[in-house]
């Protein structure tokens, strides 16, 4: 753009710190900045991309919402990299696949099943979607230091929220078999952005991680869940890891 601001996120170089949290919900980005940042400032509000900057324990940090799903998340991280951001942690919600994951547990993704379309437009499906290992370790240490219950392992990224609920799709038996196969393979939880963020992070040589809070104990029932999950521990762990 002529003013130096990126087309979608509305941010120019020098306006945002290098360390960025990536929630999906714009209102959640605002809440994170107001509740957790020292000296929070709004950077931009454009479409689903609301961004804020401040400090956490004296370190400059930022938050930028990505909207829902891999297509909009991909645009966010691409443009944030262009303006100089180098380290990202997605913070969001997930539906439990593994029976070990209980409501409000944290799930740190080491990688994600690429069951979405965006990352396929960047690299072949054989290419893995993996988190930065240093961020994974930092998230684990941060959760340990706060005495929180968490899991570390492979996640799952998809394009459709309601299709995970078997009765919403044309072939319920096939969807049930899919989730059973994921459980047998040890996949922990499902969400809608991590795979694309991991792939693009690898291609752009930036660090990307994901930590989510489980909103239920059965992915097949996630679409019925209402209400807001408690996010304080999730955000604090992510900020600790982001600035470590």
C-alpha positions as CSV (number, residue, x, y, z in Angstrom):
1,X,0.0,0.0,0.0
2,X,1.1,3.6,-0.6
3,X,1.3,4.3,3.1
4,X,3.5,1.4,3.7
5,X,0.8,-0.6,5.6
6,X,0.1,-4.2,4.7
7,X,-3.2,-4.5,2.7
8,X,-5.1,-6.7,5.2
9,X,-3.7,-6.2,8.6
10,X,-3.1,-2.4,8.2
11,X,0.3,-2.4,9.8
12,X,3.6,-1.0,8.6
13,X,7.2,-1.8,9.5
14,X,8.2,-0.4,12.9
15,X,4.6,-0.3,14.3
16,X,4.6,-3.8,15.9
17,X,7.1,-5.8,18.0
18,X,8.7,-8.9,16.7
19,X,6.9,-11.2,19.3
20,X,3.3,-11.8,18.5
21,X,0.4,-13.8,20.0
22,X,-2.2,-15.0,17.4
23,X,-5.7,-15.6,18.8
24,X,-8.5,-16.1,16.3
25,X,-11.1,-13.8,17.8
26,X,-10.6,-10.0,17.4
27,X,-12.3,-9.3,20.8
28,X,-10.0,-11.8,22.4
29,X,-7.0,-9.9,21.0
30,X,-8.4,-6.7,22.6
31,X,-8.9,-8.5,25.9
32,X,-5.4,-9.9,25.9
33,X,-3.9,-6.5,25.4
34,X,-6.0,-4.8,28.0
35,X,-5.7,-7.5,30.6
36,X,-2.1,-8.7,30.2
37,X,0.0,-6.0,28.5
38,X,1.6,-3.1,30.3
39,X,0.9,0.1,28.4
40,X,-1.3,-1.4,25.8
41,X,-1.9,0.5,22.5
42,X,-4.1,-0.3,19.6
43,X,-2.1,-0.6,16.3
44,X,-4.8,-1.3,13.8
45,X,-8.3,-2.7,13.3
46,X,-9.0,-3.9,9.8
47,X,-11.4,-6.8,8.9
48,X,-10.8,-9.7,11.3
49,X,-7.3,-8.4,12.1
50,X,-7.2,-6.4,15.3
51,X,-3.7,-5.7,16.6
52,X,-2.3,-4.2,19.8
53,X,1.2,-3.7,21.3
54,X,2.5,-3.4,24.8
55,X,5.0,-5.1,27.1
56,X,5.1,-8.3,29.2
57,X,7.6,-8.3,32.0
58,X,9.3,-5.4,30.3
59,X,9.6,-7.1,26.9
60,X,7.8,-5.6,23.9
61,X,5.0,-7.9,22.6
62,X,2.0,-7.7,20.4
63,X,-1.2,-9.6,19.7
64,X,-3.0,-9.8,16.3
65,X,-6.2,-11.7,15.7
66,X,-6.3,-14.0,12.7
67,X,-10.0,-14.6,12.3
68,X,-11.4,-18.2,11.8
69,X,-9.5,-20.8,9.8
70,X,-6.3,-21.3,7.9
71,X,-7.0,-18.9,4.9
72,X,-7.2,-15.8,7.1
73,X,-4.5,-17.0,9.5
74,X,-2.2,-17.5,6.5
75,X,-2.7,-13.9,5.4
76,X,-2.1,-12.6,8.9
77,X,1.3,-14.4,9.4
78,X,2.4,-13.6,5.8
79,X,1.9,-9.9,6.4
80,X,3.2,-9.9,9.9
81,X,6.4,-11.4,8.7
82,X,6.7,-8.7,6.0
83,X,6.6,-6.0,8.7
84,X,9.3,-7.7,10.8
85,X,7.7,-10.1,13.2
86,X,9.8,-13.2,13.9
87,X,8.2,-15.3,16.6
88,X,4.5,-16.3,16.9
89,X,2.4,-18.3,19.3
90,X,-1.2,-19.2,18.4
91,X,-3.5,-19.1,21.4
92,X,-7.0,-20.6,20.9
93,X,-9.5,-23.3,21.7
94,X,-9.5,-26.9,20.6
95,X,-11.7,-29.9,20.7
96,X,-10.3,-33.0,22.5
97,X,-9.6,-36.1,20.3
98,X,-7.6,-38.1,22.8
99,X,-9.5,-39.3,25.8
100,X,-6.6,-38.2,28.0
101,X,-7.4,-34.5,27.2
102,X,-9.9,-33.1,29.7
103,X,-11.9,-29.9,29.7
104,X,-9.7,-26.8,30.1
105,X,-6.5,-28.8,29.8
106,X,-3.8,-27.0,27.8
107,X,-2.5,-28.7,24.6
108,X,0.9,-27.8,23.2
109,X,1.1,-28.8,19.6
110,X,4.4,-30.4,18.3
111,X,2.8,-30.5,14.8
112,X,-0.6,-30.8,13.2
113,X,-2.4,-33.1,10.8
114,X,-2.9,-31.1,7.6
115,X,-6.6,-31.8,7.1
116,X,-7.2,-28.4,5.6
117,X,-6.7,-26.8,2.2
118,X,-4.6,-23.7,2.7
119,X,-1.2,-25.4,3.4
120,X,-1.7,-27.6,0.3
121,X,-1.4,-24.4,-1.9
122,X,2.1,-23.9,-0.4
123,X,3.7,-27.3,-0.3
124,X,2.8,-30.9,-1.2
125,X,0.8,-32.9,1.4
126,X,3.8,-35.0,2.2
127,X,5.5,-31.9,3.8
128,X,5.0,-31.9,7.6
129,X,3.4,-29.1,9.6
130,X,5.6,-28.9,12.7
131,X,6.0,-26.4,15.5
132,X,9.3,-24.7,16.4
133,X,10.9,-27.1,18.9
134,X,12.2,-24.2,21.1
135,X,8.7,-22.8,21.4
136,X,7.4,-26.2,22.3
137,X,9.9,-26.6,25.1
138,X,9.3,-23.1,26.3
139,X,5.5,-23.7,26.5
140,X,6.1,-26.8,28.5
141,X,8.4,-25.1,30.9
142,X,5.9,-22.2,31.3
143,X,3.0,-24.6,32.0
144,X,5.2,-26.5,34.5
145,X,6.2,-23.3,36.3
146,X,2.5,-22.4,36.8
147,X,1.5,-25.9,37.9
148,X,-0.9,-26.4,35.0
149,X,-2.3,-29.6,33.5
150,X,-1.1,-29.9,29.9
151,X,-0.4,-32.3,27.1
152,X,2.3,-32.1,24.4
153,X,1.9,-33.8,21.0
154,X,0.3,-33.8,17.6
155,X,-2.8,-31.8,16.8
156,X,-5.2,-31.7,13.9
157,X,-6.3,-28.7,11.7
158,X,-9.4,-28.6,9.7
159,X,-11.4,-26.2,7.6
160,X,-15.0,-26.8,8.9
161,X,-16.1,-26.5,12.5
162,X,-19.6,-28.1,12.3
163,X,-18.6,-31.1,10.1
164,X,-16.7,-32.6,13.0
165,X,-20.0,-33.4,14.6
166,X,-21.1,-36.7,12.8
167,X,-24.8,-36.0,12.6
168,X,-24.0,-32.8,10.6
169,X,-22.4,-34.6,7.7
170,X,-23.7,-36.8,4.9
171,X,-21.8,-39.8,6.1
172,X,-21.8,-39.9,9.9
173,X,-20.1,-43.3,10.1
174,X,-17.2,-42.1,8.0
175,X,-16.7,-39.2,10.3
176,X,-16.8,-41.4,13.4
177,X,-14.2,-43.7,11.8
178,X,-12.0,-40.7,11.1
179,X,-12.0,-39.6,14.8
180,X,-11.4,-43.1,15.9
181,X,-8.4,-43.4,13.6
182,X,-7.0,-40.1,14.9
183,X,-7.3,-41.4,18.5
184,X,-5.5,-44.6,17.6
185,X,-2.7,-42.5,16.0
186,X,-2.3,-40.5,19.2
187,X,-3.6,-37.2,17.9
188,X,-4.5,-35.0,20.9
189,X,-6.9,-32.3,19.7
190,X,-8.4,-30.5,16.8
191,X,-8.5,-26.8,15.8
192,X,-8.5,-24.7,12.6
193,X,-5.3,-22.7,12.1
194,X,-2.1,-24.4,13.3
195,X,-1.2,-26.4,10.2
196,X,-1.0,-23.4,7.9
197,X,0.8,-21.3,10.5
198,X,3.4,-24.1,11.0
199,X,4.0,-24.6,7.2
200,X,4.3,-20.9,6.5
201,X,6.5,-20.4,9.5
202,X,8.9,-23.0,8.0
203,X,8.8,-21.4,4.6
204,X,9.5,-17.9,6.0
205,X,12.1,-19.0,8.5
206,X,10.2,-17.7,11.5
207,X,9.4,-19.4,14.8
208,X,5.8,-20.6,15.3
209,X,4.1,-22.5,18.1
210,X,0.6,-23.3,19.2
211,X,-1.0,-23.8,22.6
212,X,-4.8,-24.3,22.9
213,X,-7.3,-24.9,25.7
214,X,-9.6,-27.8,25.4
215,X,-13.3,-26.8,25.4
216,X,-14.6,-30.3,25.9
217,X,-13.6,-34.0,26.3
218,X,-15.2,-35.3,23.1
219,X,-14.6,-33.7,19.7
220,X,-17.9,-35.1,18.4
221,X,-19.7,-32.9,21.0
222,X,-17.6,-29.8,20.6
223,X,-20.1,-28.1,18.3
224,X,-22.7,-28.1,21.1
225,X,-20.5,-26.4,23.6
226,X,-21.4,-22.8,24.6
227,X,-19.9,-20.3,26.9
228,X,-16.3,-18.9,27.1
229,X,-13.4,-21.0,28.3
230,X,-11.1,-19.5,31.0
231,X,-8.2,-18.0,29.1
232,X,-5.9,-16.5,31.8
233,X,-3.6,-19.5,32.2
234,X,-3.5,-20.1,28.4
235,X,-2.4,-16.5,27.7
236,X,0.0,-16.3,30.6
237,X,1.8,-19.5,29.5
238,X,2.0,-18.2,25.9
239,X,3.4,-14.9,27.0
240,X,6.0,-16.5,29.3
241,X,7.1,-18.8,26.4
242,X,7.0,-16.0,23.8
243,X,9.4,-13.8,25.9
244,X,11.7,-16.5,27.2
